[in-house]
Structures are given as structure tokens and as C-alpha cells.
Amino acid sequence: MLLVIDVGNTNMVLGIFEGAELKGSFRLMTDANRTSDEVGLLMCQYFQRFGVALDQVEDVVIGSVVPQVMHTLSNAVRKYLGKVPLVIDEDLDPRLPYIPCDSDERLGPDRAVADIAAIEKYGAPLIVLDFGTATTLDAVSADGVYLGGCITAGVRVSIDGLFQKTALLPRVELVKPDTVLSTTAVGQIQAGAVMGYIGAMEYLIRQAKAEMGGGEVKVIATGGLARMVADNTDLIDVVDPQLVLDGLRIIYYREKKK
């Protein structure tokens, strides 16, 4: 079996694969203050829940955007699973081609992994949206080449910023109201934040498609708020909650076969 770990700014998601089948997944809060023993014991509890013995894990693959937790997480994997984890961009190259440009920046490992998975599962050209702490949009050409993308604050970050910077406005639940016009502060914040966010995503998708030259471009969404946005727009074709986990698996087996 293969254990894949997607370390995001808010949560880390762990998935257990048997071949191409996801046997189970679980989510831990990304916390740099946790010890390796805490992380290791939590992993053991979840493995027990899924009926998987620790010695069944053949390899561990990590994709992370939070360097601060990598030492602890890697030590937990070594101590409790007896494996040296393979890390995206260090031990495993996503091998996502880039359009020639002046910058030598590399795409974040989470985005590169999601793009690779989307190409493999749905074909190209495509747009990949990841609704996490930050919201990212990536464009991939018909030849599987990364064309560029954009980053904006996630809707929860926006609402939390509003709550922290205003004295009278309350923290609200992330739900879409029935109308834009509301007579309550909660309803007005929800309308502005949630419906405004969906409208912004629609604009970015349309503009990205236009810059890609138009035509048939499939739009794939992943991340915690993907379903909420997709249910309220016709511009998202597929919601794939395990896109990054699949990408980690795909890259691992591709490199192993190579």
C-alpha cells in the first residue's frame, strides 16, 4: 500500500492507496507545534480504523507547502512506519512542462500535483481550481503545458479578515443566501462574501478561457469549498475532492515505473 500526504496551510490530508483505489483518507490540522509522536500516534489510530497494518505500507509520498512541519512529519513517518518519505520537488519531480518565461520560479507542489492528476484523469486543455486557504487557478494547454495561473484569498480568509478588522461585524457561517439583498448583517456578509466570491471565480474562469484561445476547456475543481462554488455556477465541469491525493499517487508510480 501507498500512503500519500498532502500538507496544506490549514490541514494535512492523508490517503491510503491500494493500487489506484483509495482505501481511506483522513485529515489532521497542520500544526507546527505538534511533536512527531503526536502525529505518529494519530496516524496509527486512523490506520487501525481502516483495518490497515502499519507494515502494509510500502512507501510514503509527501507534497507540502508548509516547510515548518516537514521535520516533524518526516520523523513521524520514519519512527512509526519505518519508511523514509519521498517528497515532491526533492525526491520526485512532477515533470509538468512550463511555457517559456523570464522567471525561474517553480509552481507550488500542491498545484503541480493537482495539474498532473487532472491531465491524467480528464485530459487537456483544462483549468484547475483549488479552493483552499488560498484559491488558485491553473491553466494547462492541450499539449499538457502549464500556461500560467492566478492566486486570490480564499473566502474563509476574506471573511476572517473582515471579522478581525471590524468592531461590530460578526463571524458568519459560509453558506450562500437566497438573495443578494438582505436586512441582517449576517445575510449581507454572506451575500457579499459567498456570492461575490462565486462571481469572482466565474470572471476568472471566463477570462482564463479567453486567454487560452477559447474552445472546449474543461474546468476541474478541488478543495474544501469546491462543491459549494460548483453547485452555484455552470462553469465548473467536475469536482474532484481527491485530485491532489491521486496526483501524488500518479507521480509516485510513474517515477517508480521509470
Stockholm file with secondary structure:
# STOCKHOLM 1.0

chainA/1-258         MLLVIDVGNTNMVLGIFEGAELKGSFRLMTDANRTSDEVGLLMCQYFQRFGVALDQVEDVVIGSVVPQVMHTLSNAVRKYLGKVPLVIDEDLDPRLPYIPCDSDERLGPDRAVADIAAIEKYGAPLIVLDFGTATTLDAVSADGVYLGGCITAGVRVSIDGLFQKTALLPRVELVKPDTVLSTTAVGQIQAGAVMGYIGAMEYLIRQAKAEMGGGEVKVIATGGLARMVADNTDLIDVVDPQLVLDGLRIIYYREKKK
#=GR chainA/1-258 SS CEEEEEECSSEEEEEEEETTEEEEEEEEECCTTSCHHHHHHHHHHHHHHTTCCGGGCCEEEEEESCGGGHHHHHHHHHHHHCCCCEEBTTTBCCCCCBCCCSCCCCCCHHHHHHHHHHHHHHCSSEEEEEESSEEEEEEECTTSCEEEEEEEECHHHHHHHHHHHCSSCCCCCCCCCSCSCCSSHHHHHHIIIIIHHHHHHHHHHHHHHHHTTSSCCEEEEEETTHHHHHTTCSSCCEECTTHHHHHHHHHHHHHHHC
#=GC SS_cons         CEEEEEECSSEEEEEEEETTEEEEEEEEECCTTSCHHHHHHHHHHHHHHTTCCGGGCCEEEEEESCGGGHHHHHHHHHHHHCCCCEEBTTTBCCCCCBCCCSCCCCCCHHHHHHHHHHHHHHCSSEEEEEESSEEEEEEECTTSCEEEEEEEECHHHHHHHHHHHCSSCCCCCCCCCSCSCCSSHHHHHHIIIIIHHHHHHHHHHHHHHHHTTSSCCEEEEEETTHHHHHTTCSSCCEECTTHHHHHHHHHHHHHHHC
//
